[in-house]
């Protein structure tokens, strides 16, 4: 029985004047609609002006028809019988359904001592696709939708269905020459339907119930395997009995399967996936085809997919055949030379007679100019001395230095040097070298070049290091379409292949300075435009067919194990971590037990789905 205070609240609502007010009014009556026959019919004028897409919301108009419907709905709360009866256990239920061109509806009743007691009202507007159904398909759809909505009332009870469409009276005894109707017949086999009775249209007092229906809502009827497909869809197999289902869309083979109740689905999935003999944690397709010829339930394939995706052991050990997660995010272009430089070590290489074993590579992100320094080791002291003597004192102090989180860069000495000289030092994400990709790419390039030039003893690579770096700096870079030397000095470098000059022109210092400044301005702007286009092309290529999942705060994830491991060891940690900060595609995760935080790229995370 509806509470009086709720009815009073609705009766005090003034007529809507905006779209939001109209939607709020319909929402406030939503709790009462199943108690009111004719509700959808009366509310239809209001629905016609509220079912507007976002660009058409300005077309909302509240006119007399909507005003009449508004007052009639409020009056129905007072005059209509706002109560339903409880079903009697040992008496059959009577479901009366009807369908029109735009809607379906039904009422669930029970005859007690010669009187019909109303148990449930249901109404729904059909989707544009459903409105194209034939008459028999619409009437069968009304039966299925009503049974599905009233499932908690009718499941396990004897049911008598009444319809004004005579051809449906035999759907429980023989096959109808309509594939869609036959599929509906399969879907209602779980109900105890005693008979389907025909009643004349004039005695079928059900209205055409109209109500809102979301086209995005998932509907088991549209499961292509066993549900309602479109009229243009042709199945090669013909269903001949209610308990015979085709096991393939391209095969005429038929098999008898068991309709599995929802209470047993989880047990079956666990047996077919977790059991060593039956499933052994294999993929979705293997599970699906093992179950296909034995059991069936609505949405079977999606249930299997969800179960496999939520398996934590599969997430730990499975090899992903897809591209790593996360779209490309290019580093913004610096304003000029030496605003952002990247540093990294290459090595260890073979020890040379000069005791050099490592190369410290410094790359300017604007000009792509390379500075390479051969060093005997990669300790913090050696790194600080090399940066100061070979870079800071020659090119000046950069604004930002980008490096990985190695101990030769992330230590107390480097932190003190940063504070003393005055630059910002930022670090790339752990186990994600793509962050400092410009430096990493050059490392792969110059190692191959010096390997070709070194002597047969393979120990004099440091003699060729500076010539190789000079050759790189004076060559045209693919991304910026200039050589790094030109962008830094404003002119092309003279090479041994150039002819020896026969005369010299001495310009005034001021003239040379103005010309150099003008040249550098032109070069720098052109290189910026070229780099911007190259980054756009690279992003399109990198992001193609690549997933970019986004996590939320509180999500539980597994992190990739990067240390050396055995062939049978998991690829992802067994201890879940919780997302505590979001900087997509980088996330800060916290261990649930030690509360230790770490920064991880999305490509090294696998979310845990709950079952």
C-alpha positions as CSV (number, residue, x, y, z in Angstrom):
1,X,0.0,0.0,0.0
2,X,1.6,3.4,-1.0
3,X,2.3,5.7,1.9
4,X,0.0,8.7,2.1
5,X,2.9,11.1,2.8
6,X,4.5,10.1,-0.5
7,X,1.3,10.7,-2.4
8,X,0.8,14.1,-0.7
9,X,4.3,15.1,-1.8
10,X,3.6,14.3,-5.4
11,X,0.2,16.0,-5.4
12,X,2.0,19.3,-4.2
13,X,4.3,19.4,-7.2
14,X,3.6,22.3,-9.6
15,X,3.4,21.9,-13.3
16,X,6.8,21.5,-14.9
17,X,8.1,24.4,-17.0
18,X,11.5,22.9,-18.0
19,X,12.7,19.6,-19.3
20,X,14.5,18.8,-16.0
21,X,11.3,19.4,-14.0
22,X,9.3,17.1,-16.3
23,X,11.8,14.3,-16.0
24,X,11.9,14.8,-12.2
25,X,8.1,14.5,-12.1
26,X,8.1,11.2,-14.1
27,X,10.8,9.9,-11.8
28,X,8.8,10.6,-8.7
29,X,6.0,8.5,-10.0
30,X,8.2,5.7,-11.1
31,X,7.7,3.8,-7.8
32,X,3.9,3.7,-8.4
33,X,3.7,2.8,-12.1
34,X,3.4,-1.0,-11.5
35,X,0.4,-0.3,-9.3
36,X,-1.4,1.7,-12.0
37,X,-3.0,0.2,-15.1
38,X,-3.1,2.6,-18.1
39,X,0.0,4.4,-16.6
40,X,2.0,4.3,-19.8
41,X,-0.9,5.4,-21.9
42,X,-1.7,8.4,-19.7
43,X,2.0,9.4,-19.4
44,X,2.7,9.1,-23.2
45,X,2.2,12.8,-24.0
46,X,4.8,13.7,-21.3
47,X,7.2,11.1,-22.7
48,X,6.9,12.6,-26.2
49,X,8.4,15.9,-25.0
50,X,11.0,14.5,-22.6
51,X,12.6,11.8,-24.8
52,X,14.8,14.4,-26.5
53,X,18.5,14.0,-27.4
54,X,20.9,16.5,-26.0
55,X,21.1,18.8,-29.1
56,X,17.2,18.9,-29.2
57,X,16.6,19.8,-25.5
58,X,15.8,23.4,-26.5
59,X,12.8,22.1,-28.4
60,X,11.0,21.2,-25.1
61,X,7.4,22.6,-25.1
62,X,4.9,22.1,-22.3
63,X,1.4,22.3,-23.9
64,X,-2.2,21.5,-23.0
65,X,-1.9,17.8,-23.7
66,X,1.0,17.5,-21.3
67,X,-0.9,19.6,-18.7
68,X,-3.9,17.3,-18.9
69,X,-1.7,14.2,-18.6
70,X,0.0,15.8,-15.6
71,X,-3.2,16.4,-13.7
72,X,-4.7,13.0,-14.7
73,X,-1.6,11.2,-13.3
74,X,-1.9,13.0,-10.0
75,X,-5.7,12.2,-9.9
76,X,-4.9,8.5,-10.6
77,X,-3.0,8.4,-7.3
78,X,-6.2,9.2,-5.5
79,X,-8.9,7.4,-7.5
80,X,-7.2,4.3,-8.8
81,X,-6.8,1.2,-6.6
82,X,-3.2,1.5,-5.5
83,X,-2.7,-2.0,-4.1
84,X,-2.0,-5.4,-5.4
85,X,-2.8,-8.9,-3.9
86,X,-0.4,-11.5,-2.8
87,X,-0.4,-14.7,-4.9
88,X,-2.0,-17.9,-3.5
89,X,0.4,-20.7,-3.7
90,X,-1.8,-23.6,-4.9
91,X,-3.7,-21.6,-7.6
92,X,-2.4,-21.0,-11.2
93,X,-1.4,-17.6,-12.4
94,X,-3.0,-15.9,-15.4
95,X,-0.8,-13.8,-17.6
96,X,-2.7,-11.7,-20.2
97,X,-0.5,-9.9,-22.8
98,X,-1.0,-7.7,-25.7
99,X,1.1,-5.8,-28.3
100,X,0.4,-2.8,-30.5
101,X,2.5,-1.1,-33.1
102,X,4.6,0.9,-30.6
103,X,4.3,-0.9,-27.2
104,X,3.7,-4.1,-25.3
105,X,2.0,-4.7,-22.0
106,X,0.7,-7.4,-19.6
107,X,-1.2,-8.0,-16.4
108,X,-0.6,-10.9,-14.0
109,X,-3.8,-12.1,-12.3
110,X,-5.1,-14.9,-10.2
111,X,-8.7,-16.2,-9.9
112,X,-9.6,-16.6,-6.2
113,X,-13.1,-17.6,-5.3
114,X,-14.5,-16.4,-8.7
115,X,-12.8,-13.0,-8.5
116,X,-9.7,-11.9,-10.4
117,X,-7.0,-10.5,-8.2
118,X,-4.4,-8.2,-9.8
119,X,-0.8,-9.1,-9.0
120,X,1.4,-7.1,-11.3
121,X,1.1,-4.6,-14.2
122,X,3.8,-4.1,-16.8
123,X,4.2,-1.9,-19.8
124,X,7.0,-1.0,-22.2
125,X,7.6,0.9,-25.4
126,X,9.2,-1.1,-28.2
127,X,12.6,-0.1,-29.7
128,X,12.7,1.0,-33.3
129,X,14.0,-2.4,-34.3
130,X,11.2,-4.2,-32.4
131,X,8.6,-2.1,-34.1
132,X,9.6,-3.7,-37.4
133,X,8.6,-7.1,-36.2
134,X,5.6,-8.9,-37.7
135,X,2.4,-9.2,-35.6
136,X,3.1,-12.7,-34.3
137,X,6.7,-11.7,-33.3
138,X,5.4,-8.7,-31.4
139,X,2.8,-10.8,-29.5
140,X,5.5,-13.4,-28.7
141,X,7.8,-10.6,-27.6
142,X,5.1,-9.3,-25.2
143,X,4.9,-12.8,-23.6
144,X,8.7,-13.1,-23.1
145,X,9.1,-9.5,-21.8
146,X,6.3,-9.9,-19.3
147,X,7.6,-13.3,-18.0
148,X,11.1,-11.9,-17.7
149,X,9.9,-8.9,-15.8
150,X,7.6,-10.9,-13.5
151,X,10.1,-13.7,-13.1
152,X,10.2,-13.6,-9.3
153,X,6.4,-14.0,-9.2
154,X,5.9,-16.7,-11.9
155,X,9.0,-18.9,-11.6
156,X,8.1,-22.3,-10.2
157,X,4.3,-21.7,-10.4
158,X,1.8,-22.9,-13.0
159,X,0.9,-20.3,-15.5
160,X,-1.9,-19.8,-18.0
161,X,-1.1,-17.4,-20.8
162,X,-3.9,-15.5,-22.5
163,X,-3.4,-13.7,-25.8
164,X,-5.6,-12.3,-28.5
165,X,-3.3,-13.7,-31.2
166,X,-4.6,-17.2,-32.1
167,X,-1.5,-18.6,-33.9
168,X,0.5,-18.4,-30.6
169,X,-1.8,-20.9,-28.8
170,X,0.2,-23.8,-30.2
171,X,3.7,-22.6,-29.5
172,X,4.2,-25.0,-26.6
173,X,3.1,-28.0,-28.7
174,X,4.5,-27.6,-32.1
175,X,7.0,-25.5,-34.1
176,X,5.9,-22.2,-35.5
177,X,7.3,-21.3,-39.0
178,X,9.1,-18.2,-37.6
179,X,12.6,-18.4,-36.4
180,X,12.3,-15.5,-33.9
181,X,9.1,-16.9,-32.3
182,X,10.8,-20.3,-32.0
183,X,13.8,-18.7,-30.2
184,X,11.4,-17.0,-27.8
185,X,9.8,-20.4,-27.2
186,X,13.2,-21.8,-26.1
187,X,13.8,-18.9,-23.8
188,X,10.5,-19.4,-21.9
189,X,11.0,-23.1,-21.3
190,X,12.1,-22.5,-17.7
191,X,8.5,-21.5,-16.8
192,X,5.7,-24.0,-16.0
193,X,3.3,-22.9,-18.7
194,X,0.2,-25.1,-18.6
195,X,-1.4,-23.7,-21.7
196,X,-1.8,-20.7,-24.0
197,X,-5.4,-19.6,-24.3
198,X,-6.9,-17.4,-27.0
199,X,-9.3,-14.6,-26.0
200,X,-11.1,-12.3,-28.4
201,X,-9.8,-8.8,-28.8
202,X,-12.8,-7.1,-27.3
203,X,-12.5,-9.0,-24.1
204,X,-8.8,-8.3,-23.8
205,X,-9.0,-5.0,-21.9
206,X,-5.2,-4.5,-21.8
207,X,-4.2,-1.1,-23.3
208,X,-1.1,-0.5,-25.4
209,X,1.3,0.1,-22.5
210,X,3.9,2.7,-23.4
211,X,6.9,3.5,-21.4
212,X,10.5,4.4,-21.9
213,X,13.0,1.7,-22.9
214,X,16.7,2.1,-23.1
215,X,18.2,0.9,-26.4
216,X,21.6,0.5,-24.7
217,X,20.2,-2.0,-22.2
218,X,21.6,-5.5,-22.8
219,X,18.9,-7.9,-23.8
220,X,19.4,-11.7,-23.9
221,X,17.0,-11.8,-26.8
222,X,19.6,-10.3,-29.0
223,X,22.3,-12.8,-28.2
224,X,23.1,-13.9,-31.8
225,X,23.9,-17.5,-30.7
226,X,20.4,-18.3,-29.3
227,X,18.5,-15.0,-29.1
228,X,16.6,-12.8,-31.4
229,X,18.6,-11.8,-34.4
230,X,17.5,-9.3,-37.0
231,X,15.1,-10.3,-39.7
232,X,17.9,-10.1,-42.3
233,X,19.9,-12.7,-40.4
234,X,19.6,-16.1,-41.9
235,X,20.4,-19.3,-39.9
236,X,21.4,-22.3,-41.9
237,X,19.9,-24.7,-39.4
238,X,16.2,-25.1,-38.6
239,X,15.0,-25.7,-35.0
240,X,12.4,-28.4,-34.9
241,X,11.7,-28.8,-31.3
242,X,11.7,-26.7,-28.2
243,X,14.6,-28.6,-26.6
244,X,16.8,-28.9,-29.6
245,X,19.3,-26.1,-30.1
246,X,21.7,-25.6,-33.0
247,X,25.3,-25.6,-31.7
248,X,26.7,-23.7,-34.6
249,X,25.6,-20.9,-36.9
250,X,27.1,-22.6,-39.9
251,X,26.2,-26.2,-39.2
252,X,23.1,-28.3,-39.6
253,X,24.0,-30.5,-36.6
254,X,21.6,-30.3,-33.7
255,X,22.0,-31.5,-30.1
256,X,19.9,-31.7,-27.0
257,X,21.1,-29.4,-24.3
258,X,20.1,-28.7,-20.7
259,X,18.9,-25.2,-19.7
260,X,21.0,-24.3,-16.7
261,X,19.4,-22.3,-13.9
262,X,21.2,-19.2,-12.7
263,X,21.9,-20.7,-9.3
264,X,24.2,-23.4,-10.9
265,X,26.1,-21.2,-13.4
266,X,29.0,-20.3,-11.0
267,X,29.5,-23.9,-10.0
268,X,29.7,-25.1,-13.6
269,X,32.1,-22.3,-14.5
270,X,34.4,-23.1,-11.6
271,X,34.4,-26.8,-12.6
272,X,35.1,-26.0,-16.2
273,X,37.9,-23.5,-15.6
274,X,39.6,-24.2,-12.3
275,X,39.5,-28.0,-12.3
276,X,42.9,-29.5,-13.6
277,X,41.2,-32.1,-15.8
278,X,38.2,-30.2,-17.1
279,X,39.5,-26.7,-17.5
280,X,43.1,-26.2,-16.3
281,X,42.6,-22.4,-16.6
282,X,42.4,-22.4,-20.4
283,X,40.9,-19.6,-22.4
284,X,37.3,-18.5,-23.0
285,X,36.9,-20.2,-26.3
286,X,38.0,-23.6,-24.9
287,X,35.5,-23.3,-22.0
288,X,32.7,-22.1,-24.3
289,X,33.0,-25.0,-26.8
290,X,33.2,-27.6,-24.0
291,X,30.0,-26.3,-22.5
292,X,28.1,-25.5,-25.7
293,X,26.9,-29.0,-26.5
294,X,25.9,-29.8,-22.9
295,X,24.3,-26.7,-21.3
296,X,22.9,-23.3,-22.2
297,X,21.7,-20.2,-20.5
298,X,21.1,-16.6,-21.7
299,X,24.3,-14.6,-22.1
300,X,26.4,-17.8,-21.8
301,X,29.4,-16.5,-23.7
302,X,29.6,-13.2,-21.8
303,X,29.3,-15.1,-18.5
304,X,32.3,-17.3,-19.4
305,X,34.3,-14.3,-20.5
306,X,33.6,-12.4,-17.3
307,X,34.6,-15.5,-15.2
308,X,38.0,-15.9,-17.1
309,X,38.8,-12.2,-16.8
310,X,38.2,-12.3,-13.1
311,X,40.5,-15.3,-12.5
312,X,43.6,-14.0,-10.5
313,X,45.8,-16.9,-11.4
314,X,45.2,-16.3,-15.1
315,X,46.2,-12.7,-14.7
316,X,49.4,-13.7,-12.9
317,X,50.6,-16.3,-15.4
318,X,49.0,-15.7,-18.8
319,X,51.1,-14.3,-21.6
320,X,49.4,-11.3,-23.2
321,X,49.3,-11.5,-27.0
322,X,48.0,-7.9,-27.3
323,X,50.1,-4.7,-27.5
324,X,51.0,-3.2,-24.2
325,X,48.3,-1.0,-22.7
326,X,48.5,2.8,-22.8
327,X,48.4,5.3,-25.6
328,X,51.5,7.4,-26.5
329,X,52.0,10.7,-24.7
330,X,54.7,12.7,-26.2
331,X,56.9,15.0,-24.1
332,X,55.9,18.7,-24.8
333,X,58.4,20.6,-27.0
334,X,61.0,22.6,-25.0
335,X,61.1,26.4,-25.6
336,X,64.7,26.3,-26.8
337,X,68.1,24.6,-26.6
338,X,69.2,23.1,-23.3
339,X,65.8,23.7,-21.6
340,X,65.3,19.9,-21.3
341,X,68.1,17.3,-21.6
342,X,68.0,13.6,-21.1
343,X,70.9,11.6,-19.6
344,X,71.6,7.8,-19.5
345,X,74.4,5.3,-19.3
346,X,75.3,2.9,-22.0
347,X,77.4,-0.1,-20.8
348,X,79.2,-1.9,-19.6
349,X,81.2,-2.2,-22.8
350,X,84.6,-4.0,-23.3
351,X,87.3,-2.3,-21.2
352,X,89.7,-0.2,-23.4
353,X,93.4,0.6,-22.8
354,X,92.2,3.9,-21.3
355,X,90.2,1.9,-18.8
356,X,86.9,3.2,-20.2
357,X,83.9,0.9,-19.9
358,X,80.8,3.2,-19.8
359,X,79.4,6.0,-21.9
360,X,77.4,8.8,-20.4
361,X,75.0,10.1,-23.1
362,X,73.5,13.6,-22.8
363,X,70.8,14.6,-25.3
364,X,69.2,18.0,-25.8
365,X,65.5,17.4,-26.5
366,X,65.1,20.6,-28.6
367,X,68.1,20.3,-31.0
368,X,68.7,16.6,-30.5
369,X,72.4,17.5,-30.0
370,X,74.3,14.6,-28.5
371,X,77.2,14.7,-26.0
372,X,78.9,11.4,-25.2
373,X,81.5,11.0,-22.5
374,X,83.5,7.8,-22.1
375,X,84.0,6.9,-18.4
376,X,85.7,4.1,-16.4
377,X,82.7,3.5,-14.1
378,X,79.2,4.8,-13.4
379,X,79.4,5.8,-9.8
380,X,77.7,8.9,-8.4
381,X,81.0,10.7,-8.1
382,X,82.0,10.0,-11.6
383,X,78.6,11.0,-12.9
384,X,78.6,14.4,-11.1
385,X,82.2,15.2,-12.2
386,X,81.5,14.4,-15.8
387,X,78.3,16.4,-16.0
388,X,79.9,19.4,-14.4
389,X,83.2,19.4,-16.3
390,X,82.1,18.1,-19.7
391,X,78.6,19.6,-20.0
392,X,77.7,22.4,-17.5
393,X,81.0,24.2,-18.1
394,X,80.6,24.0,-21.9
395,X,76.9,24.5,-22.6
396,X,75.5,26.0,-19.4
397,X,73.0,24.7,-16.9
398,X,69.9,23.1,-18.3
399,X,66.5,23.9,-16.9
400,X,65.4,20.2,-16.5
401,X,67.4,16.9,-16.5
402,X,65.5,13.7,-17.2
403,X,67.0,10.3,-16.2
404,X,66.0,6.9,-15.0
405,X,65.9,6.0,-11.3
406,X,69.3,4.3,-11.3
407,X,71.5,4.8,-8.2
408,X,74.1,6.7,-10.3
409,X,71.4,9.4,-10.8
410,X,69.2,9.2,-7.8
411,X,71.6,9.7,-4.8
412,X,72.5,12.3,-2.2
413,X,75.5,13.7,-4.2
414,X,73.3,14.4,-7.3
415,X,70.6,16.0,-5.1
416,X,73.2,18.3,-3.5
417,X,74.6,19.2,-7.0
418,X,71.1,20.0,-8.1
419,X,70.5,22.4,-5.2
420,X,73.9,24.0,-5.5
421,X,73.8,24.7,-9.3
422,X,70.1,25.1,-9.7
423,X,68.3,22.8,-12.1
424,X,65.3,20.4,-11.8
425,X,66.0,16.7,-11.9
426,X,63.0,14.5,-12.8
427,X,62.9,10.7,-13.2
428,X,61.2,8.3,-15.6
429,X,58.7,5.7,-14.4
430,X,60.3,2.5,-13.2
431,X,60.8,-0.2,-15.9
432,X,59.5,2.2,-18.5
433,X,62.5,3.4,-20.6
434,X,60.1,4.9,-23.2
435,X,59.9,8.0,-21.0
436,X,63.4,8.9,-21.9
437,X,63.1,7.4,-25.4
438,X,65.3,10.0,-27.2
439,X,68.4,8.9,-25.3
440,X,67.5,5.2,-25.4
441,X,67.2,5.4,-29.2
442,X,70.6,7.0,-29.7
443,X,72.2,4.3,-27.4
444,X,70.9,1.6,-29.7
445,X,72.2,3.6,-32.7
446,X,75.8,4.4,-31.7
447,X,76.7,1.0,-30.3
448,X,76.2,-0.6,-33.7
449,X,78.3,2.2,-35.3
450,X,81.4,1.9,-33.0
451,X,81.2,-1.9,-33.2
452,X,81.8,-1.6,-37.0
453,X,84.8,0.7,-36.6
454,X,86.7,-0.8,-33.6
455,X,89.9,-2.8,-34.2
456,X,90.1,-6.6,-34.3
457,X,90.9,-6.7,-30.6
458,X,87.5,-5.1,-29.9
459,X,88.9,-2.8,-27.2
460,X,89.4,0.6,-28.8
461,X,85.8,1.7,-29.2
462,X,86.4,4.9,-27.2
463,X,88.8,6.2,-30.0
464,X,85.8,6.3,-32.4
465,X,83.2,7.6,-29.9
466,X,83.6,11.3,-30.6
467,X,83.8,10.9,-34.5
468,X,80.6,8.8,-34.4
469,X,78.9,11.4,-32.3
470,X,80.0,14.2,-34.6
471,X,78.8,12.3,-37.6
472,X,75.4,11.9,-35.9
473,X,75.2,15.6,-34.9
474,X,76.0,16.8,-38.4
475,X,73.4,14.5,-40.1
476,X,69.8,15.5,-40.8
477,X,67.5,14.2,-38.0
478,X,64.3,12.6,-39.3
479,X,62.0,14.2,-36.8
480,X,63.2,17.8,-37.0
481,X,64.4,17.8,-40.6
482,X,67.6,19.7,-39.5
483,X,70.9,18.5,-38.2
484,X,71.4,19.1,-34.5
485,X,74.6,21.0,-35.3
486,X,72.6,23.5,-37.4
487,X,70.0,24.1,-34.7
488,X,72.7,24.7,-32.1
489,X,75.2,26.9,-34.1
490,X,73.0,28.3,-36.8
491,X,75.1,27.0,-39.7
492,X,76.1,23.7,-41.3
493,X,79.3,22.1,-40.2
494,X,82.3,21.9,-42.6
495,X,83.2,18.3,-43.3
496,X,86.3,16.7,-44.9
497,X,84.3,16.2,-48.1
498,X,83.7,20.0,-48.5
499,X,86.1,21.8,-50.9
500,X,88.8,24.0,-49.3
501,X,87.8,27.7,-49.3
502,X,89.8,30.0,-51.6
503,X,88.7,33.3,-50.1
504,X,87.2,34.6,-46.9
505,X,84.6,37.3,-46.2
506,X,84.9,39.2,-42.9
507,X,81.5,40.6,-41.9
508,X,81.1,43.2,-39.2
509,X,80.3,41.5,-35.8
510,X,77.0,43.2,-35.5
511,X,75.9,42.1,-39.0
512,X,77.0,38.5,-38.2
513,X,75.1,38.5,-34.9
514,X,71.9,39.8,-36.5
515,X,72.1,37.3,-39.3
516,X,72.8,34.5,-36.9
517,X,69.9,35.4,-34.6
518,X,67.6,35.6,-37.6
519,X,68.8,32.2,-38.9
520,X,68.4,30.5,-35.6
521,X,64.9,31.9,-35.2
522,X,63.9,30.5,-38.6
523,X,65.6,27.2,-37.9
524,X,64.1,26.8,-34.5
525,X,60.5,27.5,-35.6
526,X,60.8,25.2,-38.6
527,X,62.1,22.4,-36.4
528,X,59.3,22.9,-33.9
529,X,56.7,22.5,-36.7
530,X,58.4,19.4,-38.1
531,X,58.7,17.8,-34.6
532,X,55.0,18.5,-33.9
533,X,54.0,16.8,-37.1
534,X,56.3,13.8,-36.4
535,X,54.8,13.4,-32.9
536,X,51.3,13.5,-34.3
537,X,52.1,10.8,-36.9
538,X,53.9,8.7,-34.3
539,X,50.9,8.9,-31.9
540,X,48.5,7.8,-34.6
541,X,50.7,4.8,-35.5
542,X,51.4,3.8,-31.9
543,X,47.8,4.1,-30.7
544,X,46.4,2.1,-33.5
545,X,44.8,-1.2,-32.2
546,X,46.1,-0.5,-28.7
547,X,43.9,-0.6,-25.6
548,X,44.0,2.4,-23.2
549,X,42.2,1.2,-20.0
550,X,41.8,3.7,-17.2
551,X,41.7,2.8,-13.6
552,X,39.9,4.4,-10.7
553,X,40.9,5.2,-7.1
554,X,40.6,2.1,-5.0
555,X,40.9,-0.4,-7.8
556,X,42.9,-3.5,-6.9
557,X,45.6,-4.4,-9.4
558,X,48.5,-6.8,-9.9
559,X,52.0,-5.4,-10.9
560,X,54.4,-7.0,-13.4
561,X,57.5,-8.8,-12.0
562,X,60.6,-7.5,-13.9
563,X,63.3,-9.3,-12.0
564,X,64.7,-12.6,-13.3
565,X,62.3,-15.4,-12.9
566,X,62.0,-19.1,-13.8
567,X,59.8,-20.4,-16.6
568,X,57.1,-21.5,-14.1
569,X,57.2,-18.3,-12.0
570,X,54.3,-15.8,-12.3
571,X,54.6,-12.8,-14.6
572,X,52.6,-10.6,-12.2
573,X,52.7,-10.4,-8.4
574,X,50.4,-12.5,-6.3
575,X,49.9,-9.7,-3.8
576,X,47.2,-7.2,-4.9
577,X,47.9,-3.5,-4.7
578,X,45.5,-0.6,-4.5
579,X,45.4,2.5,-6.7
580,X,45.9,5.6,-4.5
581,X,46.9,8.3,-7.1
582,X,46.0,8.7,-10.8
583,X,48.2,10.4,-13.3
584,X,47.1,8.4,-16.3
585,X,48.9,6.5,-17.9
586,X,51.0,6.4,-14.7
587,X,49.4,5.3,-11.4
588,X,50.7,5.3,-7.8
589,X,49.8,1.9,-6.1
590,X,50.1,0.9,-2.5
591,X,50.7,-2.5,-1.1
592,X,47.8,-3.6,1.1
593,X,50.1,-5.1,3.7
594,X,53.3,-3.1,3.8
595,X,51.7,0.2,2.7
596,X,54.7,0.8,0.4
597,X,53.9,3.1,-2.5
598,X,55.3,2.8,-6.0
599,X,54.8,4.5,-9.4
600,X,53.8,2.1,-12.2
601,X,52.8,2.5,-15.8
602,X,49.5,1.2,-17.0
603,X,51.3,-1.4,-19.3
604,X,52.7,-3.1,-16.1
605,X,49.3,-3.3,-14.3
606,X,46.5,-5.9,-14.6
607,X,43.2,-5.0,-12.8
608,X,41.5,-7.6,-10.6
609,X,37.9,-8.1,-11.5
610,X,35.5,-9.2,-8.7
611,X,33.3,-12.2,-9.4
